[in-house]
Amino acid sequence: MPKKISSLSDLFRITTPAAALAFSVAAPASYAEEDMSKPVIKVEKKKDANGREGVYMYIDGMKVHETDTTKQPLPPVVTPGDKLGAPPSDAVVLFDGTDKSFKANWADTKGGDSKWNVVDGAMESVRGAGYLQSKEKFGSCQLHIEWASPAKVQGNGQGRGNSGVFLMGTYEVQVLDSFDNKTYADGQAGALYGRSKPLVNASRKPGDWQCYDIIFHRPLFDKEGKVTRRATFTILHNGVLIQDHTVLSGGTGWRGPHAASDYKAHADKLPISMQDHGNPVRFRNVWVRELKDK
């Protein structure tokens, strides 16, 4: 995903403490301290209607095991898909394998018809066609997407079955044929490109269908454009946990062979997109569930 660099100063410009930490090879691993004041828990002893004394705990004002549903509403019912990987009842289905679904939900980056193909119920990248992006925009979400690299192996490293899934069109989860294919760790399948390598390599053979289940919470910015809460990713690759509530330390854009972009303020909702990297990678069964920002 090469990007033009105007000068060396642009390449190494660091604008936030988060970026400075990312570039400091000597910096030890650090973890954000948990806010132990939340939730607010109150415990008291009091008597029930029969005069028996008991312990009552309240979490953020809500009594533990509250049975009054006017005070503690039950969770809404969501019907799961009829088979593993099928969209649940509250999902936004972005691609169901049909031309109609493709044309209704996907476009090129200018909003026009995409030159990607629909082949055997899958969206296939076409060399030179550019990125494919959803017409609908999303922020924090749960994303299910299935993909397959070409069955015929060509090239090696980053040249083999390369694409990417971009949340908000910005934050890349790498797609790559990483089955018996050596490349840098933060560029293999399931990596947050240039930022975080996957915990394990759960790749299937070339041509086999694979899936990502992604829980993404978008970054937040203040009025001056500074990031006040960084994005987080939890990702399962073929059912295997590969990113465990990973805090994204900055952007995933290309800034040369050994640098990644920093955060840059953007809209609250943006399209989901997939990359044309010159390899005919296929995608199918794409659905999204929008999540509330915590």
C-alpha positions as CSV (number, residue, x, y, z in Angstrom):
1,M,0.0,0.0,0.0
2,P,2.8,2.5,-0.9
3,K,2.1,6.1,-0.4
4,K,4.0,9.1,-1.8
5,I,6.3,10.8,0.7
6,S,7.3,14.4,-0.1
7,S,10.4,14.6,2.1
8,L,12.3,12.8,4.8
9,S,10.9,15.2,7.3
10,D,7.4,14.1,6.4
11,L,8.4,10.5,6.8
12,F,9.7,11.0,10.3
13,R,7.4,13.7,11.6
14,I,6.0,12.7,14.9
15,T,3.0,14.7,16.1
16,T,1.7,12.9,19.2
17,P,3.2,11.1,22.3
18,A,1.6,7.9,21.0
19,A,3.5,8.2,17.8
20,A,6.7,9.0,19.7
21,L,6.3,5.8,21.7
22,A,5.7,3.8,18.6
23,F,9.0,5.0,17.1
24,S,11.0,4.5,20.3
25,V,12.7,1.1,19.9
26,A,14.2,1.4,23.4
27,A,10.9,2.1,25.1
28,P,9.7,-0.7,27.4
29,A,6.2,-2.2,26.9
30,S,3.6,-0.1,28.8
31,Y,0.0,-0.7,29.7
32,A,-2.7,1.8,30.5
33,E,-3.7,1.7,34.1
34,E,-7.3,0.5,34.7
35,D,-9.7,3.0,36.2
36,M,-10.6,1.1,39.4
37,S,-13.1,3.7,40.4
38,K,-15.5,2.4,37.7
39,P,-18.1,1.0,38.0
40,V,-19.3,2.6,41.2
41,I,-20.1,-0.2,43.6
42,K,-22.1,0.4,46.8
43,V,-22.7,-2.3,49.5
44,E,-25.1,-1.9,52.4
45,K,-27.0,-4.1,54.9
46,K,-30.7,-3.8,55.2
47,K,-33.8,-5.8,56.0
48,D,-36.1,-7.3,53.5
49,A,-39.9,-7.3,53.6
50,N,-39.9,-10.2,56.1
51,G,-37.4,-8.4,58.4
52,R,-34.4,-10.6,57.5
53,E,-31.2,-8.7,57.2
54,G,-29.1,-9.2,54.1
55,V,-26.3,-7.7,52.0
56,Y,-27.4,-5.5,49.1
57,M,-24.9,-4.5,46.4
58,Y,-25.5,-1.8,43.8
59,I,-23.4,-1.5,40.6
60,D,-23.7,2.0,39.1
61,G,-26.9,2.3,41.1
62,M,-28.4,-1.0,39.9
63,K,-29.2,-3.7,42.5
64,V,-27.5,-7.0,41.8
65,H,-30.1,-9.5,40.6
66,E,-32.8,-6.9,40.1
67,T,-35.9,-8.6,39.0
68,D,-38.0,-5.5,38.2
69,T,-37.6,-5.1,34.5
70,T,-38.8,-1.5,34.6
71,K,-35.6,-0.8,36.5
72,Q,-33.3,-3.3,34.8
73,P,-34.6,-4.0,31.3
74,L,-33.7,-7.4,29.8
75,P,-31.4,-7.4,26.8
76,P,-33.0,-7.3,23.4
77,V,-33.5,-10.6,21.6
78,V,-31.2,-11.2,18.6
79,T,-31.8,-14.4,16.6
80,P,-28.5,-15.9,15.5
81,G,-28.0,-17.1,11.9
82,D,-29.2,-20.6,11.1
83,K,-25.6,-21.8,10.6
84,L,-22.1,-20.7,11.8
85,G,-21.1,-17.5,10.1
86,A,-24.6,-16.6,8.9
87,P,-25.7,-13.0,9.8
88,P,-27.8,-12.5,12.9
89,S,-31.2,-10.8,12.8
90,D,-29.8,-7.3,13.6
91,A,-26.9,-7.3,11.1
92,V,-26.5,-5.1,8.1
93,V,-25.7,-7.5,5.3
94,L,-23.3,-5.9,2.9
95,F,-22.8,-8.8,0.6
96,D,-24.8,-12.0,0.3
97,G,-23.2,-13.5,-2.8
98,T,-25.4,-11.8,-5.4
99,D,-24.8,-9.2,-8.1
100,K,-27.8,-7.3,-6.7
101,S,-26.2,-7.1,-3.2
102,F,-22.8,-6.1,-4.8
103,K,-24.3,-3.2,-6.8
104,A,-26.5,-2.0,-4.0
105,N,-23.8,-1.9,-1.3
106,W,-20.4,-1.3,-2.9
107,A,-18.7,1.3,-5.0
108,D,-15.3,2.6,-6.0
109,T,-13.6,5.3,-3.9
110,K,-15.3,8.0,-6.0
111,G,-18.8,6.6,-5.4
112,G,-19.1,5.1,-8.9
113,D,-19.5,1.5,-10.1
114,S,-16.6,-0.7,-9.0
115,K,-14.7,-2.7,-11.6
116,W,-14.3,-5.6,-9.1
117,N,-16.0,-8.8,-10.3
118,V,-18.6,-11.1,-8.7
119,V,-17.4,-14.6,-9.2
120,D,-19.0,-17.7,-7.8
121,G,-20.8,-15.7,-5.1
122,A,-17.7,-13.8,-4.1
123,M,-16.4,-10.3,-4.8
124,E,-13.0,-10.6,-6.5
125,S,-10.4,-7.9,-6.7
126,V,-9.3,-6.8,-10.2
127,R,-5.8,-5.5,-10.7
128,G,-5.9,-1.7,-11.3
129,A,-9.6,-1.4,-10.2
130,G,-8.7,0.4,-6.9
131,Y,-10.2,0.0,-3.5
132,L,-13.7,-1.4,-3.0
133,Q,-15.7,0.5,-0.4
134,S,-19.2,0.2,1.2
135,K,-21.7,2.8,0.3
136,E,-22.9,2.8,3.9
137,K,-20.7,4.3,6.6
138,F,-19.9,2.8,10.0
139,G,-18.0,3.6,13.2
140,S,-17.6,1.1,16.0
141,C,-18.9,-2.3,14.9
142,Q,-18.7,-6.0,14.7
143,L,-17.6,-7.1,11.3
144,H,-17.8,-10.6,9.8
145,I,-16.0,-11.1,6.5
146,E,-14.8,-14.2,4.7
147,W,-11.9,-14.2,2.2
148,A,-9.7,-16.5,0.1
149,S,-6.3,-15.9,-1.5
150,P,-5.7,-17.4,-5.0
151,A,-5.4,-21.2,-5.1
152,K,-2.6,-20.9,-7.5
153,V,0.4,-19.6,-5.6
154,Q,2.3,-16.8,-7.3
155,G,5.0,-14.6,-5.7
156,N,6.1,-14.6,-2.1
157,G,6.0,-12.4,1.0
158,Q,3.8,-9.3,0.5
159,G,3.3,-10.2,-3.2
160,R,1.3,-13.3,-2.4
161,G,-2.5,-13.0,-2.0
162,N,-2.2,-9.5,-0.6
163,S,-5.3,-7.3,0.2
164,G,-6.6,-5.7,3.3
165,V,-9.8,-5.0,5.2
166,F,-10.0,-1.4,6.3
167,L,-12.3,-0.3,9.2
168,M,-13.6,3.3,8.5
169,G,-11.6,3.0,5.3
170,T,-8.5,3.8,7.4
171,Y,-7.4,1.1,9.8
172,E,-6.1,-2.0,8.1
173,V,-6.5,-5.6,9.1
174,Q,-4.0,-7.3,6.7
175,V,-5.2,-9.9,4.3
176,L,-2.3,-12.1,3.0
177,D,-1.6,-15.7,2.0
178,S,0.4,-16.4,5.2
179,F,0.4,-20.2,4.8
180,D,4.0,-21.2,4.7
181,N,4.9,-17.7,3.4
182,K,7.6,-15.7,5.3
183,T,7.2,-12.0,5.6
184,Y,7.5,-9.4,8.4
185,A,5.3,-10.2,11.4
186,D,3.3,-7.0,11.4
187,G,2.4,-7.5,7.8
188,Q,1.1,-11.1,7.8
189,A,-2.6,-12.1,7.8
190,G,-4.4,-10.7,10.8
191,A,-1.9,-8.0,11.6
192,L,-2.9,-4.4,12.2
193,Y,-0.7,-3.3,9.4
194,G,2.6,-1.9,10.7
195,R,1.3,-1.7,14.2
196,S,0.5,-5.1,15.8
197,K,1.4,-8.6,14.8
198,P,-1.2,-11.4,15.3
199,L,-0.9,-13.6,18.4
200,V,-0.7,-16.7,16.2
201,N,-0.7,-17.6,12.5
202,A,-4.1,-19.3,12.0
203,S,-4.0,-19.3,8.2
204,R,-5.5,-22.0,6.0
205,K,-4.1,-23.2,2.7
206,P,-4.1,-21.0,-0.4
207,G,-7.6,-21.1,-2.0
208,D,-9.3,-22.2,1.2
209,W,-12.0,-19.9,2.6
210,Q,-11.0,-18.1,5.8
211,C,-12.9,-15.6,8.0
212,Y,-12.3,-12.7,10.2
213,D,-14.6,-11.8,13.1
214,I,-13.6,-8.3,14.1
215,I,-14.8,-6.2,17.1
216,F,-13.7,-2.6,16.5
217,H,-14.1,0.4,18.6
218,R,-13.3,3.6,16.8
219,P,-10.9,6.3,18.0
220,L,-12.3,9.5,19.5
221,F,-10.9,13.0,18.9
222,D,-11.3,16.3,20.6
223,K,-12.2,19.6,18.9
224,E,-8.5,20.3,18.1
225,G,-8.2,16.9,16.4
226,K,-6.1,15.2,19.1
227,V,-6.9,11.6,19.7
228,T,-8.5,11.2,23.2
229,R,-9.2,7.5,23.0
230,R,-7.4,5.2,20.7
231,A,-9.1,2.5,18.6
232,T,-9.2,-1.1,19.8
233,F,-9.4,-4.4,17.9
234,T,-10.4,-7.9,18.9
235,I,-10.1,-10.3,16.0
236,L,-10.7,-14.0,15.5
237,H,-9.1,-15.6,12.5
238,N,-10.8,-18.8,11.6
239,G,-12.2,-18.9,15.1
240,V,-8.8,-18.4,16.7
241,L,-8.1,-15.2,18.8
242,I,-5.3,-13.3,17.1
243,Q,-5.8,-9.7,18.4
244,D,-6.9,-9.5,22.1
245,H,-8.4,-6.1,22.7
246,T,-5.4,-4.6,21.0
247,V,-5.1,-0.8,21.5
248,L,-4.1,0.6,18.1
249,S,-1.0,2.8,18.8
250,G,-1.6,4.9,15.6
251,G,-2.6,4.7,12.0
252,T,-1.8,1.8,9.7
253,G,-1.0,3.8,6.5
254,W,2.2,3.3,4.6
255,R,5.0,5.8,5.4
256,G,7.9,4.0,3.8
257,P,9.2,0.5,4.5
258,H,9.7,1.0,8.2
259,A,7.1,3.6,9.3
260,A,3.4,3.8,9.7
261,S,1.0,6.8,9.7
262,D,-0.2,8.5,12.8
263,Y,-3.8,9.2,13.9
264,K,-5.6,11.9,12.0
265,A,-9.0,13.2,13.0
266,H,-11.9,12.0,10.8
267,A,-15.6,11.7,10.7
268,D,-17.5,9.5,13.2
269,K,-18.6,7.1,10.5
270,L,-16.8,6.1,7.3
271,P,-17.0,3.2,4.7
272,I,-15.5,-0.2,5.2
273,S,-13.1,-0.9,2.3
274,M,-11.0,-3.7,0.8
275,Q,-7.8,-3.2,-1.0
276,D,-6.8,-4.0,-4.6
277,H,-3.2,-4.9,-4.3
278,G,-2.9,-6.6,-7.7
279,N,-3.9,-10.1,-6.5
280,P,-7.3,-11.7,-7.2
281,V,-8.4,-12.1,-3.6
282,R,-12.0,-12.9,-3.0
283,F,-14.5,-11.8,-0.3
284,R,-17.9,-13.1,0.7
285,N,-20.5,-13.2,3.4
286,V,-19.9,-9.7,4.7
287,W,-22.1,-8.3,7.5
288,V,-21.9,-5.7,10.2
289,R,-23.5,-5.0,13.5
290,E,-23.1,-1.4,14.7
291,L,-21.8,-1.0,18.3
292,K,-22.3,1.9,20.7
293,D,-19.2,3.8,21.6
294,K,-18.3,3.1,25.2
